[in-house]
Amino acid sequence: MENIRDIVRENLVKLRKEHKWTQMELAERIGYSDKAISRWETGEVTPDIETLNVLSELYDIPMQVFFEPYEPATYKSQRFHELHMGKKLAIALLVITWLWFVGTVAYIYLEARGDVRPWMAFIWPLPLTFLLAIGFNRLWGNRILGVIFNSGFCWTTITAIYLQLVDYNLFMLFVSGVPIQLALILWAYIRPRKERGARLE
């Protein structure tokens, strides 16, 4: 296992070079001499916790980054993903909220018109919500969520059709959902293998 002093030393060098600062420029920013910076980067001396805290604020990173192997490209990619996941979720929820708002307006309209089943305005948004979730998941999500959202779309669509045509007693629609569900699960299992095989070729 690599010595913690060596890890800190290497990270100090990487972070300074990542920001394209000389030892003198870094020293001026934190109020130390360039000789002190040089001693840190050669491993002669390890900065104390207070100094590392100053450096972490300067570099805008958590302090624990100094104590683990640091790769700038990997860290930036992870951080970009974390920062943007909140925005992605907010966008998805905003679109889904708009969908349910339209459903509410449709319910009010159908109720005022005296429709027999105005509550269907709250049933059809269910499969549409899953359909939107499938779209967002293809952009940002993962395979397991894909199976869940596809299954949800399948069963809520069948339910919505059944309730819309409840007078015809189409209960066998639910039976048709079983092979569809099995196909979705098998497809999720097969697809990654295909992708893996394509990468190997």
Secondary structure, 3 states (H helix, E strand, C coil): CCCHHHHHHHHHHHHHHHCCCCHHHHHHHHCCCHHHHHHHHHCCCCCCHHHHHHHHHHHCCCHHHHHCCCCHHHHHHHHHHHHHHHHHHHHHHHHHHHHHHHHHHHHHHHHHHCCCCHHHHHCCHHHHHHHHHHHHHHHHCCHHHHHHHHHHHHHHHHHHHHHHCHHHCCCHHHHHHHHHHHHHHHHHHHHHHHHHHHHHC
